[in-house]
């Protein structure tokens, strides 16, 4: 082989080496480009997932806060219920004491009352009066008197309200009261 053939062969080999290097670089560059694009896609997906995770964490925190609020409200209601129960017990104890005191006073009154036999009231003994009242139950008569007084007072109160309404109506129309008297005068006249 001649020299020029060696030179051509060397140039061809050199050209092949350069071509191989260029192809290798291009391949690496396209591979890196693909890797960069994949990394960018992964980052975008991770960012979207991070936003979704933050939304879920916020929702979990909101539900947790609602649960704690509900628990606090339940504890407050339980405390209120305990307080109301304590007040109810206290009032029941007070009422029981007041009832015992009233019963004691009634017992003493029965002991002092000459019309009550045995000095006991409402414990199976005969509390009927003998003598002046002709065998009727004194307590029943007393209750009837109190009931009648209550009815009489309610009637007077209703008449006072009616008279007051008539006076107000007369004041609005510019006239005089229909009865010619003030409601307080009527009330005084109607009281027993």
Secondary structure, DSSP 8 states (H G I E B T S, - for coil): --HHHHHHHHHHHHHHHHHHHHHHHHHHHHHHHHHHHHHHHHHHHHHHHHHHHHHHHHHHHHHHHHHHHHHHHHHHHHHHHHHHHHHHHHHHHHHHHHHHHHHHHHHHHHHH-TTSSTT-SSSSS--B--STT-S-BHHHHHHHHHHHHHHHHHHHHHHHHHHHHHHHHHHHHT---TTSS-HHHHHHHH--
